[in-house]
Amino acid sequence: MSSTDSTLKTGVWKGHAAMLFANMVWGIMAPISKNVLLSGQVNSIALSALRIAGGALLFLIMGFILPKSVAPKEHVAPKDLFKMFLASVLMISCNQGLYIMGVGLTSPVDATVMCTITPIFTMLLAAAILAMPITWMKVAGVAVGLGGALMLVMSTEGGTAEASDPILGDALCLGAQLCAALYYVLFKDIITRYSPWTMMKWMFWFSGLTYVPACLPWLAEVDYPAVSGWIWWSLAYIVVFASFIGYLLIPFSQRLLKPTVVSMYTYFQPVFSALLAAVLGFGVFGMGKIAATLLIFLGVALVTRSPGKERVSKV
């Protein structure tokens, strides 16, 4: 094996590790966000706005602290800034906003099921827009991974008792996944030309300037002095891990992996949600969940090994 091939394989594995970690923090975030909303201390729109505002502020502060090797000062062409604005609307404002509002209306189980649709959306959009072939291995991988994710979700306790409007909530969560799939497919060209830091920095700043001001009436409803300590710690996790770190890993992985492979890792979110529930004593991670997790690994492996190159989209 040549040194180039070895370096390429190492980079690909870094992409897989980054997406696994990102979906771990998002899987843990789902029950945390639901508990915050059930407390009644923070409404869903305010939570999404605080998440985006906190992420934008963290990118601003860390830009002065982190070394240039992590946070480079890149010049971005005006036409690419417009593309980053469109990307921020899809992946930050719409994806985060719709998902958290959906979680507030539906059950955690339903919200997780909606997340499993992302790879299907991504596979179809990649075929239509990037001319990526839909091979039998890719279809089999998506189907096997979907089966494992659904098996895991359906074996988790918790139904619709916590859902005030499950139909609207499910629709909002589904819309969030469509926005994510569109982002994975449409912005491959600028993702390969700019660092992950530059991409997410501008995307969070754009969303902070557009989405957050529209949420001011809901932000004003929150009684901040009365917010309990565990809510603040939950918000800190959502901002630091589920927003700043998690979203920074997306463009890093997109530079190394195919869009469908990136989206397949959403199947691991219910795995980590179930693990957290088991650690906290709310459930048991038994043989059924282990079998479901192995199916998800098999599904990701099949999609990863599926042949075919994409045509770069010119959005």
C-alpha positions as CSV (number, residue, x, y, z in Angstrom):
1,M,0.0,0.0,0.0
2,S,1.4,3.4,-1.0
3,S,1.8,6.3,1.5
4,T,-1.0,8.2,-0.3
5,D,-3.4,5.3,0.0
6,S,-2.6,5.0,3.7
7,T,-3.1,8.7,4.3
8,L,-6.4,8.6,2.4
9,K,-7.7,5.7,4.5
10,T,-6.6,7.4,7.7
11,G,-8.5,10.5,6.7
12,V,-11.6,8.5,5.9
13,W,-11.5,6.8,9.3
14,K,-11.2,10.3,10.9
15,G,-14.4,11.2,9.0
16,H,-16.2,8.1,10.4
17,A,-15.0,8.8,13.9
18,A,-16.1,12.5,13.7
19,M,-19.6,11.6,12.6
20,L,-19.9,8.9,15.2
21,F,-19.0,11.4,17.9
22,A,-21.3,14.1,16.5
23,N,-24.2,11.7,16.5
24,M,-23.4,10.6,20.0
25,V,-23.7,14.1,21.4
26,W,-26.9,14.6,19.3
27,G,-28.4,11.3,20.6
28,I,-27.7,12.4,24.2
29,M,-29.1,15.8,23.4
30,A,-32.6,14.4,22.5
31,P,-33.7,13.4,26.0
32,I,-31.9,16.4,27.5
33,S,-33.8,18.8,25.3
34,K,-37.1,17.1,26.0
35,N,-36.5,17.3,29.8
36,V,-35.7,21.1,29.4
37,L,-39.0,21.6,27.5
38,L,-41.0,19.5,29.9
39,S,-39.8,21.6,32.8
40,G,-41.8,24.5,31.4
41,Q,-39.0,27.0,32.2
42,V,-37.9,27.4,28.6
43,N,-40.2,27.2,25.5
44,S,-39.1,25.4,22.4
45,I,-38.6,28.5,20.2
46,A,-36.5,30.1,22.9
47,L,-34.5,26.9,23.3
48,S,-33.7,26.8,19.6
49,A,-32.8,30.6,19.6
50,L,-30.5,30.1,22.7
51,R,-28.8,27.2,21.0
52,I,-28.1,29.2,17.9
53,A,-27.1,32.4,19.7
54,G,-24.8,30.4,22.0
55,G,-23.2,28.6,19.1
56,A,-22.6,31.9,17.3
57,L,-21.1,33.5,20.4
58,L,-18.9,30.5,21.0
59,F,-17.5,30.6,17.5
60,L,-16.8,34.4,18.0
61,I,-15.0,33.9,21.3
62,M,-13.1,30.8,20.3
63,G,-11.9,32.5,17.2
64,F,-9.7,34.7,19.4
65,I,-8.4,31.7,21.5
66,L,-7.9,28.7,19.3
67,P,-4.7,28.5,17.1
68,K,-4.9,29.2,13.4
69,S,-4.4,25.6,12.7
70,V,-7.9,25.0,14.1
71,A,-9.5,28.4,13.5
72,P,-7.9,29.8,10.3
73,K,-8.6,33.3,9.1
74,E,-9.7,32.5,5.6
75,H,-10.9,35.0,3.0
76,V,-14.4,34.0,1.7
77,A,-15.5,35.2,-1.8
78,P,-18.8,37.2,-1.7
79,K,-20.5,34.5,-3.9
80,D,-19.5,31.9,-1.4
81,L,-20.7,33.9,1.5
82,F,-24.2,33.8,-0.1
83,K,-23.9,30.0,-0.4
84,M,-22.9,29.9,3.3
85,F,-26.0,32.0,4.1
86,L,-28.2,29.5,2.2
87,A,-26.5,26.7,4.0
88,S,-27.1,28.3,7.4
89,V,-30.8,28.6,6.6
90,L,-31.0,24.9,5.8
91,M,-28.7,23.3,8.4
92,I,-28.8,25.8,11.3
93,S,-32.0,27.8,11.3
94,C,-34.4,25.3,9.7
95,N,-32.8,22.0,10.9
96,Q,-32.2,23.1,14.5
97,G,-35.3,25.3,14.8
98,L,-37.8,22.8,13.3
99,Y,-36.3,19.8,15.2
100,I,-36.5,21.4,18.7
101,M,-40.0,22.8,18.0
102,G,-41.0,19.3,16.8
103,V,-39.5,17.7,19.9
104,G,-41.6,20.0,22.1
105,L,-44.8,18.8,20.4
106,T,-44.2,15.1,19.8
107,S,-42.7,12.2,21.9
108,P,-39.0,11.5,22.0
109,V,-39.6,8.2,20.2
110,D,-41.5,9.8,17.3
111,A,-38.8,12.5,17.0
112,T,-36.1,9.8,16.8
113,V,-38.0,7.8,14.2
114,M,-38.2,11.0,12.0
115,C,-34.4,11.3,12.3
116,T,-34.1,7.8,10.6
117,I,-35.5,9.2,7.4
118,T,-32.5,11.4,6.7
119,P,-30.4,8.8,4.9
120,I,-33.3,8.0,2.6
121,F,-33.8,11.6,1.8
122,T,-30.0,12.0,1.3
123,M,-29.7,8.9,-1.0
124,L,-32.5,10.1,-3.2
125,L,-31.3,13.7,-3.4
126,A,-27.7,12.6,-4.1
127,A,-28.9,10.5,-7.0
128,A,-31.1,13.3,-8.4
129,I,-28.6,16.2,-7.9
130,L,-25.1,14.7,-7.7
131,A,-25.8,11.8,-10.1
132,M,-24.7,9.3,-7.5
133,P,-25.8,5.8,-8.4
134,I,-28.4,4.0,-6.1
135,T,-26.6,0.6,-5.9
136,W,-28.1,-2.5,-4.3
137,M,-25.4,-2.2,-1.6
138,K,-26.5,1.3,-0.8
139,V,-30.2,0.4,-0.7
140,A,-29.5,-2.6,1.4
141,G,-27.3,-0.6,3.8
142,V,-30.0,2.1,4.2
143,A,-32.7,-0.6,4.7
144,V,-30.6,-2.6,7.2
145,G,-29.6,0.5,9.2
146,L,-33.2,1.7,9.2
147,G,-34.4,-1.6,10.5
148,G,-31.8,-1.6,13.3
149,A,-32.7,2.0,14.2
150,L,-36.4,1.3,14.3
151,M,-35.9,-1.9,16.2
152,L,-34.0,0.1,18.8
153,V,-36.5,3.0,19.0
154,M,-39.5,0.7,19.2
155,S,-37.9,-1.2,22.1
156,T,-37.4,2.0,24.1
157,E,-40.1,2.8,26.7
158,G,-42.0,6.0,26.2
159,G,-44.9,6.7,23.9
160,T,-47.1,9.6,23.0
161,A,-48.1,10.6,26.6
162,E,-45.7,13.5,26.4
163,A,-46.9,14.6,23.0
164,S,-49.2,17.6,22.9
165,D,-49.5,17.7,19.1
166,P,-47.8,14.6,17.6
167,I,-48.9,15.1,14.0
168,L,-47.5,18.6,13.8
169,G,-44.4,17.7,15.9
170,D,-43.6,14.7,13.6
171,A,-44.1,16.9,10.5
172,L,-41.6,19.5,12.0
173,C,-39.0,16.9,12.8
174,L,-39.4,15.4,9.3
175,G,-39.0,18.8,7.8
176,A,-35.8,19.2,9.8
177,Q,-34.4,16.0,8.4
178,L,-35.2,17.1,4.8
179,C,-33.3,20.3,5.4
180,A,-30.3,18.3,6.7
181,A,-30.4,16.0,3.7
182,L,-30.5,19.0,1.3
183,Y,-27.5,20.5,3.1
184,Y,-25.5,17.3,2.9
185,V,-26.0,17.1,-0.9
186,L,-26.1,20.7,-2.1
187,F,-23.0,22.3,-0.5
188,K,-20.2,19.8,-1.3
189,D,-18.4,22.3,-3.5
190,I,-17.8,25.0,-0.9
191,I,-17.2,22.4,1.9
192,T,-14.2,21.1,0.0
193,R,-12.8,24.7,-0.5
194,Y,-13.0,26.0,3.0
195,S,-12.1,24.7,6.4
196,P,-14.8,23.3,8.7
197,W,-14.2,26.2,11.0
198,T,-14.8,28.8,8.3
199,M,-18.0,27.0,7.1
200,M,-19.6,26.7,10.5
201,K,-18.4,30.0,11.8
202,W,-20.2,31.9,9.0
203,M,-23.2,29.6,9.1
204,F,-23.8,30.2,12.9
205,W,-23.2,33.9,12.5
206,F,-25.7,34.2,9.7
207,S,-28.3,32.3,11.7
208,G,-27.5,34.3,14.8
209,L,-28.3,37.5,12.9
210,T,-31.4,36.2,11.1
211,Y,-33.1,33.5,13.2
212,V,-32.5,34.8,16.7
213,P,-34.0,38.3,16.3
214,A,-37.2,36.7,15.0
215,C,-37.4,34.7,18.2
216,L,-37.2,37.8,20.6
217,P,-40.9,37.6,21.7
218,W,-40.4,34.0,22.9
219,L,-37.0,34.7,24.4
220,A,-38.6,37.5,26.4
221,E,-41.1,35.1,27.9
222,V,-38.4,33.2,29.8
223,D,-38.0,34.1,33.4
224,Y,-34.2,33.8,33.4
225,P,-33.6,34.4,37.2
226,A,-36.0,31.5,38.0
227,V,-34.3,29.0,35.6
228,S,-32.9,26.2,37.7
229,G,-29.3,25.2,37.8
230,W,-29.8,21.8,36.0
231,I,-31.5,23.7,33.1
232,W,-28.5,26.0,32.7
233,W,-26.2,22.9,32.7
234,S,-28.4,21.3,30.1
235,L,-28.3,24.4,27.9
236,A,-24.5,24.5,28.3
237,Y,-24.3,20.9,27.0
238,I,-26.7,21.7,24.1
239,V,-24.6,24.8,23.1
240,V,-21.1,23.5,23.6
241,F,-21.4,19.8,22.5
242,A,-24.5,19.5,20.4
243,S,-24.0,22.8,18.6
244,F,-20.4,24.1,18.6
245,I,-18.5,20.8,18.6
246,G,-21.1,18.6,16.8
247,Y,-21.8,21.0,14.0
248,L,-18.0,21.7,13.5
249,L,-17.5,18.0,12.8
250,I,-20.1,17.9,10.0
251,P,-18.1,19.8,7.3
252,F,-14.9,18.0,8.5
253,S,-16.6,14.6,7.7
254,Q,-18.2,15.9,4.5
255,R,-14.8,16.5,3.1
256,L,-13.9,12.9,3.6
257,L,-17.2,10.9,3.2
258,K,-20.0,10.6,0.7
259,P,-23.3,12.5,1.6
260,T,-25.2,9.2,2.1
261,V,-22.5,7.9,4.4
262,V,-22.6,11.1,6.5
263,S,-26.3,10.9,6.9
264,M,-26.3,7.2,7.8
265,Y,-24.7,8.1,11.1
266,T,-28.1,9.5,12.3
267,Y,-29.0,5.9,12.9
268,F,-26.7,5.9,15.8
269,Q,-28.5,8.6,17.7
270,P,-31.1,6.2,19.2
271,V,-28.2,3.9,20.2
272,F,-26.7,6.6,22.4
273,S,-30.1,7.8,23.7
274,A,-30.8,4.2,24.8
275,L,-27.3,3.9,26.4
276,L,-27.9,7.1,28.3
277,A,-31.3,5.8,29.5
278,A,-29.6,2.6,30.7
279,V,-26.8,4.5,32.5
280,L,-29.4,6.7,34.3
281,G,-31.4,3.6,35.2
282,F,-34.4,4.4,32.9
283,G,-34.0,1.4,30.8
284,V,-31.9,-1.7,30.0
285,F,-29.5,-2.1,27.1
286,G,-30.1,-5.8,26.5
287,M,-29.5,-8.3,23.7
288,G,-32.3,-6.8,21.6
289,K,-30.6,-3.4,21.6
290,I,-27.2,-4.9,21.0
291,A,-28.6,-6.8,17.9
292,A,-30.2,-3.5,16.7
293,T,-26.8,-1.7,17.1
294,L,-25.0,-4.4,15.1
295,L,-27.6,-4.0,12.3
296,I,-26.8,-0.3,12.2
297,F,-23.1,-0.9,12.0
298,L,-23.8,-3.4,9.1
299,G,-25.9,-0.8,7.3
300,V,-23.2,1.9,7.6
301,A,-20.6,-0.6,6.4
302,L,-22.7,-1.5,3.3
303,V,-23.2,2.1,2.3
304,T,-19.6,2.9,2.9
305,R,-18.4,0.2,0.6
306,S,-21.0,1.0,-2.1
307,P,-19.2,2.2,-5.3
308,G,-19.8,5.4,-7.2
309,K,-18.6,8.9,-7.3
310,E,-20.7,12.0,-7.1
311,R,-20.9,15.0,-9.5
312,V,-20.2,18.1,-7.5
313,S,-23.3,20.3,-7.3
314,K,-23.0,24.0,-8.4
315,V,-25.5,25.6,-6.1
